[in-house]
């Protein structure tokens, strides 16, 4: 079982807060997923040339008892169930679920790259991951994620919105307790 799997969650269409929480709830229902830690929710600027509204983003850390490909399949099914369509690359989306880290794995396949290929240049992914675990190291580059965050300028905006109560997302039997 992989015990340090980080998933990025984002939305900028509809009730983004409700959709992000629904995505986390759907993932928690999968029998292969366990032991969740959820970051706060952040308002973030889009990182795209396409004019669109701000995103809400968060991240979660979980354990996963399947392969990375099985996790990707699970995430894509959740996206579809929540109305995700893919007409405009980098455009607005109801929900976006990304595998950011899968323990210290480095994987380069046509359908899946781990760690996420743009993790180190996106505040909306770095900040929530570092909230959960400030000691994270990028497996490909061998450098702390905090160093990448420090190197980014002010172009990408990220603002704390709210703490999400894990009890409103996950069944009590499925939550981690204490420090992670």
N, C-alpha and C positions, 0 to 999 in steps of 0.2 A: 504494500500500500504506500502510495506517495503521500507524505504528510504535510508538504509545503507547496501546495498548488494555489497560485494566485490568479483570480479571474477579474478582469476589468468589466464594469457594467456602465453603460451610458445610454442616454436617451435625450432627444430634443423635439419630439413630436407628441402631442397629447399631454396627458397628465404624467410627466416624466418621473416624478417621485413615485407615484403608484406603480408605474411600469417597471422601474428599477427594483422595487420591493417585490413585485410579482415574479420577476425573473429569479431573484434570490430564493423565493419560496418554492418555485418550480424545481430549481436545482437541488434544494434541500430534500425534496420528495424522492429523488433518485437514490436507490438502495446502495449505489456505489460511492455516494458522497456522504461525508460525515465531518463532525468536529469543525464548526464554522466560527470564524472571527470576521466581523464586518466593519469596514471603515465608516467614517462619516460620509455624508452626502455633500458634494461640492458643486457649485455653479462654475462652469468653465467656458472659455471662449472656444469656438470651433477652430480646428487647425486645418483649414481648407480655404481655397479661393472662392468657394461657392458661398454666396450670401445665405445665411441661415441663422436661426435663433441660437442662443447659448444652450449648452448641454448641461444636464445633471449627470455627474459621474460619482462612482464609488468603486471599491474593490472588496473582494472577500478572499480570505485564506481558508482552505479546506483540505481535507484528506480525500483521496480518490483511489479506489481499488481497481480501476481499469486502466487501459492504455490511454495515451494522449489522444490517439485517433478516436477512441470511443468517447472521450470527453468532448472533443470537437463536435462529433455527431450529436451528442446530447445537447450542447449549447446551440447548435443550429436548429434543432427541433424546438427548443424553447423559444428562440427568436421567431421562428415561423408561427408558433402557437400564439405569440404576442403581436402578430401582425407585421413583422419585418418583411420589407420588400427590398430588392436590390436594383432599382432602375438607374440611380444616379450614384456612381462611385464617389465616395467621400461626401455625399449629400446628407440631407436630414434623414433621421431614422427613428422609428418607434423604439427600437431596442438594439443595442450592440453588445455582444458578449465576446470577450477575447481571452484566450489563454495568455497570460502575461509571463508567468514562470511555472515550471513544473519541476520542483525541487532544483537541483543543479544541472538539469538536462540541457544539452545543446542538440537541437534537432533541425535538420535542413531537408525538408521534403517538398515536393511541388505543392502539396495540399496543406502543409503545416510547417511553420517555423517557430521554434522555441529556443530562447525566449522570444517574445513578440519582437519583430524586427525594428519597431520604432519606440519600444518601451523607454529607452534611455534619452529620448528627445521630446517626450510628452509629459508635461506637468500633470495633466489630468490622470495619468497612470502612475507616475512616480509618487506624487503626494499621498494618495490613498494607500499605496503599498507601504510607504515609509511610516505612515500613521500606524499601521498594523505591526510592522517590524522594522524599526530604524536601522537594524544591522544588516539588511539584505545586501547581497553582493551579486552583481551581474555575472551570470555564469560564462558568457561568451568573452567578456572583457576582463573579468577578474578584479573589478573595481567596485567599491561600495556605490549603491544607487544614489546615496546622498551626494556624492561627488558630481554625478551627472546633473542632479537638480541644481546644485550650486552654480554650475556652468551655464545654465539657461538664463536668458535675459528676461525682461519684463513683457515681451511680446505676447506670450501666452498668459492669459489671465485665469486665475483660480481663486475662488472665494469659498470659505467654509459656509455651508448652508445650515445643516442640522445633523445631530447624532441620530442614527437609526437604532431603535431599540431592537436588539437581537431577539427578544421574546416575541416581538410582533412578526418576525420573519421565520424563525426556526422552532421546531418542537423542542421542548426542554431537554429531552433525551439525546438530542443531536448537537447540543451546544458544548463548546469547550468551556471550561471554567478556569479561572485564574489567568496568570500571564501566559502569553504564547511566545 
